[in-house]
Amino acid sequence: MSQVYLWFKDDLRISNNQALSSLLNDSTSNKRALFIFDETEYLLCEAQRWWLAKALESLSQKLFLLNINLDIVFEKPAIFFEKEIKKKKIKKIIWNRSCSFEDNKLEEKIKIILYKNNIDFKEFAPNLLNLPDEIKKEDGTPFKVFTHYWKKSEEKYLKKINTIKFLDISLPYSKNKNNLDNKNIKKIYPAKKWYCKFEKYWQPTEEKGAELLNNFVTQKISNYSNNRDVPSVEGTSKLSPYLRFGQISVNQIMKKCLEIKNKNIGFRKYLNEIGWREFCHSLIYNFPGMIKNNLRNNFNKFEWSKDLKFLEKWKKGTTGYPIVDAGMRELYETGWMHNRVRMITASFLVKHLRINWLEGEKYFKDTLLDYNIANNVSGWQWVAGTGADAAPYFRIFNPILQGEKFDPKGTYVKKWCKELSNVSDEFIHQPWNMSEELQKKVKVIIGKDYPKPIVNHEEARKKALDAFFKLKK
Ligand SMILES: Cc1cc2nc3c(=O)[nH]c(=O)nc-3n(C[C@H](O)[C@H](O)[C@H](O)COP(=O)(O)OP(=O)(O)OC[C@H]3O[C@@H](n4cnc5c(N)ncnc54)[C@H](O)[C@@H]3O)c2cc1C
């Protein structure tokens, strides 16, 4: 008998899920939910495989309570759907559009197959405030400057917010456990066991996402403007992996934020960051070439260094610059890194080490739980100065001053670089300047217990600027 299929992608939640509500309201009794795992999509996304497996386990339990079975399929989606069509199994397919540019291309391909075979389908909006191709300049071209983009995008969203339906689904209580095939879930978990430590830091469930949002809006948003740049303070929402997998919708976030009575600068700044997420998705959608190439093509001639030893030291957090090393170690340990430190570590790679941003982008893709192509590529190109509305290449972050400004007591550095625990505030961001006597006293010998800086800041800065000014000639 043919069935109505619900195709999950990056919308692994039951609340405020339009496609799921549509399935539940469908008169057919024959319903099936699917997640199609295409291994090639997750080849270099080790950390995310852990989150995905956990999120699917949690989702399948909820769907079970709604009498819907979640099947995990291991095949290319187009091949899978074609086979199902041949077996006359599909009556209709329902899905929420993905936020991922790659998945959007796939959705278009599936739509062609469905049209050809006369199969009904229904698609709903992606987890964005506006569609990525919706916000354009007066002349119809896409924006490249954030402030102009966000002004128009936010205005459009606020005009339509009252028409957005918030679809809450209540789950019946049951002691029974679902019957999700464990063998299938095991295939999703990453091969390396490094993910076990993530369990200490994260709960990849929809409920946890809602709890984080609530705590953030009631306790943190008012100080967000100050705290968001301090990596030792949990001053940001930490919702990024939940957003990535759609365990929370951006509409839910906006609704909660707009309910705040005191809409102070913290509120404004937070909405701006949500705006950056929108902007990044619009950029990738309109300029897909930037996934692999510099958006500013004058950078195509930039002389990047290919020093693999330096790249490894950066990945391992052994560059000798404490704020950079702390960030890279936080990333490896928790699958997440604070935004300010993402900027510092990325800048160090592309400017101090002059390594192509694509290498950093690839490593973040593999290790970030919140990795999404739009934010990651745009974030890297922004730091490298090769992207839209980017920090100019010649503005080079000084990792010592950044550390002193945003982590003055070294609280963050000492959390992730334990060997520097006894170093005083004066030297915490430049431990190599301690005398030998002091190094012995604080029990960290530079070059033995903690690395010497792999490059000298001033020299590296000069080389980066020389390489940059060569482009101009
Ligand atoms: C080099 C680099 C790579 C990055 N890669 C990613 C990535 O792969 N995935 C990702 O979600 N973010 C990425 N970011 C953006 C940002 O660092 C994270 O979104 C943020 O740190 C997530 O933490 P949070 O949820 O606590 O953020 P909050 O400060 O609480 O912000 C709320 C939400 O706004 C969005 N947001 C915040 N800052 C940015 C930003 N600068 N650009 C776009 N959206 C933003 C995120 O969706 C975030 O969850 C990257 C930034 C840089 C500089």
The ligand as a Gaussian input file, in Angstrom:
#p B3LYP/6-31G(d) Opt

LIG

0 1
 C       35.849000      31.335000      11.235000
 C       34.416000      31.203000      11.719000
 C       33.711000      30.034000      11.455000
 C       32.389000      29.891000      11.896000
 N       31.706000      28.731000      11.616000
 C       30.418000      28.587000      12.016000
 C       29.689000      27.402000      11.729000
 O       30.172000      26.481000      11.060000
 N       28.415000      27.304000      12.210000
 C       27.827000      28.317000      12.926000
 O       26.664000      28.183000      13.330000
 N       28.478000      29.461000      13.164000
 C       29.758000      29.635000      12.750000
 N       30.430000      30.799000      13.032000
 C       29.690000      31.918000      13.660000
 C       29.685000      31.967000      15.209000
 O       30.986000      31.802000      15.708000
 C       28.782000      30.918000      15.839000
 O       27.513000      30.948000      15.233000
 C       28.572000      31.188000      17.339000
 O       29.819000      31.195000      17.994000
 C       27.680000      30.118000      17.920000
 O       27.556000      30.252000      19.303000
 P       26.185000      30.713000      19.954000
 O       25.067000      29.867000      19.464000
 O       26.408000      30.768000      21.420000
 O       26.037000      32.175000      19.380000
 P       25.160000      33.425000      19.859000
 O       26.101000      34.538000      20.112000
 O       24.254000      33.047000      20.946000
 O       24.348000      33.797000      18.544000
 C       23.053000      33.232000      18.238000
 C       23.045000      32.613000      16.876000
 O       23.328000      33.592000      15.889000
 C       24.093000      33.023000      14.836000
 N       25.395000      33.674000      14.777000
 C       26.111000      34.199000      15.792000
 N       27.251000      34.750000      15.342000
 C       27.270000      34.558000      14.014000
 C       28.185000      34.887000      12.972000
 N       29.313000      35.564000      13.208000
 N       27.879000      34.519000      11.705000
 C       26.737000      33.865000      11.428000
 N       25.829000      33.526000      12.369000
 C       26.087000      33.859000      13.645000
 C       24.276000      31.547000      15.172000
 O       23.272000      30.812000      14.520000
 C       24.097000      31.535000      16.684000
 O       23.672000      30.296000      17.181000
 C       31.758000      30.960000      12.600000
 C       32.494000      32.128000      12.867000
 C       33.803000      32.245000      12.437000
 C       34.546000      33.506000      12.736000

